[in-house]
Amino acid sequence: VTGEVHHVDCGYHTVGMKAVDAPDISVVKDLP
């Protein structure tokens, strides 16, 4: 799952626990 363009959409699905933390999306891009 690439968190570049759909980092917001996929990010929420990938990191459901962090879905509440919008600014945490940046972490998703850091993940492999």
C-alpha positions in Angstrom: 0.0 0.0 0.0 1.6 3.2 -1.2 1.0 6.2 1.0 1.7 8.9 -1.4 -1.4 10.1 -3.3 -3.9 8.1 -1.3 -2.0 8.5 1.9 -5.1 9.9 3.5 -7.6 7.3 2.2 -5.3 4.2 2.3 -3.6 5.5 5.4 -6.8 5.4 7.4 -7.5 1.9 6.3 -3.9 0.7 6.8 -3.6 2.3 10.2 -7.1 2.0 11.5 -6.0 2.6 15.1 -4.3 5.9 14.0 -7.3 6.9 11.9 -8.4 9.3 14.7 -5.0 11.0 14.5 -5.1 12.9 11.2 -1.5 14.3 11.6 -0.3 10.8 12.2 -0.8 10.1 8.5 2.8 11.3 8.1 3.9 8.2 10.0 2.2 6.1 7.4 4.5 7.4 4.7 7.5 6.6 6.9 6.4 3.0 7.2 7.8 0.5 4.7 
